[in-house]
């Protein structure tokens, strides 16, 4: 009887240890990275439909550049008098990839990189502002991280350049239950949603088109098997304990 109890006890302990141990192969990033390596990659943000652009035209002659810098004026009423607030007007890229620019009309910027867009605007302005300096920013550049991360949500990116690792870092990194081998990246390309799978445990994704994120990308980290199994076991843990207790009792009675 004592030997049977010992056998059952050690079997339970070994079973718990086996199920609780997590393989580092499911946790570590970039596992196949050599001790020394160099990966060259380049990225330049491309303008898309529905982007909100801030475009500022400067010149040594401020009066010449002024008509191309439209301002929104708001007046707030206070007891001491009216306060006038001014801010630069932004431009929304329409479905055709165009913006309506002051005095010039429609300019197609969709599909261009920021560098190309600035060059296009300067070319349109050269007959009117010969020394034009054009600054362009995408105001609604953001990415969204969902799933098994510590701080899910949307994140605004002021620099307009971010990698998937940086985005996950801003989301507090993956939880221990995040599946690092099958991260989903949802991206819109020419109006079509694309679904892309990324294995963060492999190094090759660093040189893929998904290492640098585009504006409005969505990252979804799905739960691993441990989290999925625990969601099933959790509500039924009391039932499971009762069944195990019954089995142990039967075994003890049979082996007496």
Secondary structure, 3 states (H helix, E strand, C coil): CHHHHHHHHHHHHHHHHHHHCCCHHHCCCCCCCCCCCCCCCCCCCECCCCCEEEEEEECCCHHHHHCCCCEEEEEEEECCEEEEEEEECEEECCCCCEEEECCCEEEECCCCEHHHHHHHHHHHHCCCCCCCEEEEEECCCEEEEEECECCCEEEECCCCCCEHHHHHHHCCCECCCECCCCEEEEEEECCEEEEEEECCCCCHHHHCCCCECCCCCEEEECECHHHHHHHHHHHCHHHHHHHHHHHHHHHHHHHC
